[in-house]
Amino acid sequence: QVQLVESGGGWVQPGGSLRLSCAASGRTFSSYAMGWFRQAPGKEREFVAAIISDRRGTTYYVDSVKGRFTISRDNAKNTVYLQMNSLKPEDTAVYYCNADSSDYVRTGSLPAYWGQGTQVTVSS
């Protein structure tokens, strides 16, 4: 059974930083695309970032987080990270880890596997 377990969420003041982690189990995800979506209260779930398992480790970001968030992965640990810097109140959301065997960002599809989510709250 595939499991994605997020950790690292919490409360932080504007301008602060958090690092989210997502540990995958159930299969080897080194060949999978992995990433993050988020959902704020009253809003639809939106794509945040993804990292593809190609030679270059291609990454994708939504425009609103470019230059502030960095996605990375450690295939030996089956883990993907989201380093979030210069956080803003509008980053407040539940963040969901996901994985898929395809480059779902390029194809415009939704990833097949999802975690339960971790809350990130940015406020003063």
C-alpha positions in Angstrom: 0.0 0.0 0.0 1.4 3.4 -1.0 1.6 5.9 1.8 2.7 9.5 1.8 3.2 11.1 5.2 3.8 14.9 5.5 5.5 16.6 8.4 6.9 20.0 9.3 3.9 22.2 9.2 3.0 24.7 11.9 2.7 28.4 12.7 5.2 31.0 11.6 5.3 34.8 11.5 5.3 36.6 8.1 8.8 36.5 6.7 9.7 33.3 8.5 10.6 29.9 7.1 9.4 26.3 7.4 10.5 23.0 5.8 7.9 20.4 4.9 8.9 16.8 4.5 7.0 14.0 2.8 8.1 10.4 3.4 6.9 7.8 0.8 6.5 4.1 1.5 5.0 1.2 -0.2 7.2 1.3 -3.3 10.4 3.0 -4.6 9.6 6.5 -5.7 12.9 7.4 -7.3 11.3 7.2 -10.7 8.2 9.1 -9.7 7.4 12.8 -10.0 6.7 14.2 -6.5 5.4 17.5 -5.4 3.0 19.6 -3.3 -0.4 21.1 -3.7 -2.1 23.4 -1.1 -5.6 24.4 -0.2 -6.5 27.5 1.6 -9.9 28.0 3.5 -12.7 28.6 1.0 -10.4 28.1 -2.0 -9.7 25.3 -4.5 -6.7 23.1 -4.2 -3.8 24.6 -6.2 -0.5 23.3 -7.5 2.6 24.6 -5.6 5.7 22.7 -6.8 6.9 19.5 -8.3 10.2 17.7 -9.0 10.6 15.2 -11.8 12.8 12.1 -11.8 14.7 13.0 -15.0 18.4 13.5 -15.2 18.2 17.2 -14.4 15.7 16.9 -11.6 13.4 19.3 -13.4 11.3 21.4 -11.0 8.1 23.4 -11.5 6.7 26.1 -9.3 3.5 28.2 -9.3 4.4 31.8 -10.0 3.4 33.0 -6.5 6.1 31.0 -4.8 9.0 31.3 -7.3 12.1 32.6 -5.6 10.8 31.8 -2.1 10.1 28.0 -2.1 12.5 25.3 -3.1 11.5 21.7 -3.7 14.1 18.9 -3.4 14.2 15.1 -3.0 16.3 12.5 -1.4 15.7 9.2 -3.3 17.7 7.2 -0.8 15.1 8.2 1.9 12.1 8.2 -0.5 11.5 11.7 0.8 10.6 15.0 -0.9 11.1 18.4 0.8 9.6 21.9 0.4 11.7 24.7 1.9 9.5 27.7 2.3 11.2 31.1 2.9 9.8 34.6 3.2 6.4 33.2 4.1 3.3 35.4 3.6 -0.1 35.2 5.2 -1.5 34.1 1.8 0.7 31.0 2.0 -1.6 29.8 4.8 -3.1 26.5 3.7 -3.1 22.8 4.2 -0.2 21.4 2.1 -0.6 18.0 0.4 2.3 15.9 -0.8 1.7 13.9 -3.9 3.4 11.4 -6.3 2.8 10.0 -9.7 4.7 7.8 -12.2 4.3 10.4 -14.9 5.3 14.1 -15.3 1.8 15.2 -14.3 2.7 18.9 -14.5 3.5 18.6 -18.2 0.5 16.5 -19.0 -1.9 18.6 -16.9 -3.2 15.6 -15.0 -3.6 15.1 -11.3 -1.1 12.9 -9.4 -2.3 9.5 -8.4 -1.1 9.4 -4.8 -1.8 11.9 -2.0 -0.9 12.4 1.6 -3.3 13.6 4.3 -1.9 17.1 4.5 -0.1 19.3 7.0 -1.3 22.7 8.1 0.8 25.8 7.5 -0.3 29.0 9.2 1.4 32.3 8.6 0.3 35.1 10.8 1.5 37.7 13.3 
